[in-house]
Amino acid sequence: MFEFVSECIGHQNDIRGVCTLGEGFVTASRDRLAKIWTSSGVRAYDAVTTVLVHEHWVNAVVGIGGGGFATGSQDGVARLFDHNGALMKSLKGHTGPVTSLHYANGKLATGSWDGSARVWDTSSGTCEHILQGHENGVCVLLLDNGIIVTGSAGEQQGNEIVGYQLRMWQGTTMVKSMKDHQSAVRGLCGLSDGCFASASNDGTVRVWSSEGDCMRTMDNGGVFNFGIVATGNDLIAVACDDCCVRVWSRDGDLLQEIPHPSTVWCVCELGNGDILTGSSDGVARVFSQEESRISPESVRSHYNEGSQQARLAIANKQSNGGKAVDVESLPQIQNAPQGDSEGQVRMFNDGGVAMVYQWSGCNWDPIGEVMSGQEELDGEMFDRIIPVELEDPGKGLRKLKLGFNNGENPFLIAQKFVNKHGLDEGHVEEIAAFVQQNGGGKPATESKEAQVFSHFPLPGITGLTFETVKLDMVLSKINDSKPLEDLVRVLGNTNRYHSSSLPQSGIDCLTSMLNGDELLFPVLDLFRIVMTHPGGPSKVNAPLLWEKISKAGDSLADSLTASRLACNFFCHRSGVELYDPSVNDYIVHLGKTHENKNVKLAAATFVLNVCNMHFHNCTDCDLLPAAVAIGNRCEGEALKRCLIAIGCCSSADYDSSVTDLLRNKCNGQDPGLVNAILSKNKK
């Protein structure tokens, strides 16, 4: 049986492709990023490289010869990278999104929504074969005997989707067509003896001989199948839209259903025999049969309970939010019109079931079943959408909408909302409380294990940041030089951060201004935003910045900006690696002595980020006393961040100062968090 090992959090959108790479793996996402992950312990993986060259969604990824990998993108380009993520070649020719890849013996097969498959020589980058005539989306497989297998998604004729089939090719000549599947063919994988398997939206997995004869059919009850992989011992793992991975034997026995909290798009086998999955929630998950690698029983229990509840909520439409969806009022998927724009999300009636679809390429791509009461906001589905009115000093009264799902952490909901709309961090506590008042934040389970697991540490080694800024105002306080204008222009275009590059001339110009004290506040403030850009950590003079932070002084402007800049070093892993503990004394001093609540919030955030980093690195942290001392001077959001920091240090022995803070100062605030800290310390 495969058991839960760990979650790898780093993407902001669906993970649509995964593949093994050395002792780690690569993930490909609709956030336009590919990430390289390496093992950092028995169960942990860290994202060590983020590939930023893609201009659109990354739909697929596969390992290639020489230890590198290839990606397929929505822009119609397949790209080849070395093992470090450096771009080697771009393979251009497709006129639609590239959604399927397979590599064997120096050849890369690509399948696209332009209705064609191509075979490329990876050493030269030349296209050797073009296989035309498919019905929309194409999945591909290269067999050892030289045969190329393709599967098509079908095309709409009237009220029906027709034409989906498997094809076998010798070069550019089709030698056989198989029409056994009753819906779109979504994935292919080779088996050990030259046979192969196919996965379809008709709910079946079929095993084929090397000659194309159907040998066996496995039926999963009608749910859509997406990715498919064969393991080294000839098990077949299939990613499904009902929030699980099904593991089959070659003989057709269903051996296991591995639950997930969201739709599973893709699956692969890692080099050590573990299984890696990618889901619609942007999380990659690792599962293992090896006892030494699986997570502790309490963590596995919480994960399985939460995942099973998510599956049941979808299957049975059990949701507390809003009224039930009127399925009969939804348009039939068979009569669906063309989408208005790429990525558009709509609900359709699919055989009496309310389903969410997304327009992709030239087809409505199923995302999953609608939970009762779900509503759409900015292309995402939520259990609840509530109006929020806030007074913004720069923009007056702002009327916004906030979406959240049942069981989500109100603190994280609020933090995402603040970042999305560029609001002041001081609103986090207010918004979190508002979410709770409106029925949000109810945990999926009340077990102690669940409380500990959900409150701390933060999901990854990166931390909380301060990203709100008025760049024009900051620039006006410095000067209007061309290098700085170019830098500010890049920093202001946040939706291009995945592919933009910070101009070195602007960084150099900004660095030269650190020598004077007069402009310290606006210069550090601009560096604060530089550190939120993925390329920022590699561009800055980190030792000089840490020196300026530690000597910023106690004035409100300088101390607030310096402490917030220190927090933003934890925005990206590459920034975390630049952390200098010599600055601890200065920021802890601010937290212990400064009277301004925003300075105390920044100091609490920095302490939390450092404690969280040590937790993920499994190293000792000496900031527990600082978290307690600052917590005793704070209220609201700053106090909560100190509590989370204490939770990250809970391997240490608590003295009376900690328990006094938890039992007296908190005085009923965040009882779940307080109890989680106390219960974890008792273990």
PyMOL commands that set and color helices and strands:
alter all, ss='L'
color gray80, all
select helices_A, chain A and resi 65-67+297-316+327-329+333-335+410-421+427-437+448-455+471-476+482-492+494-496+504-515+520-530+536-539+542-550+556-568+573-576+581-593+597-617+624-631+636-648+656-665+671-682
alter helices_A, ss='H'
color red, helices_A
select strands_A, chain A and resi 3-9+15-21+24-29+34-39+45-51+58-63+69-73+77-81+87-92+98-104+107-112+117-121+127-131+138-142+148-152+155-157+160-162+166-170+173-178+185-190+196-200+204-208+214-219+225-230+236-240+244-248+254-259+264-269+275-279+283-288+345-350+353-360+363-369+375-377+380-382+384-392+396-404
alter strands_A, ss='S'
color yellow, strands_A
deselect
rebuild
show_as cartoon
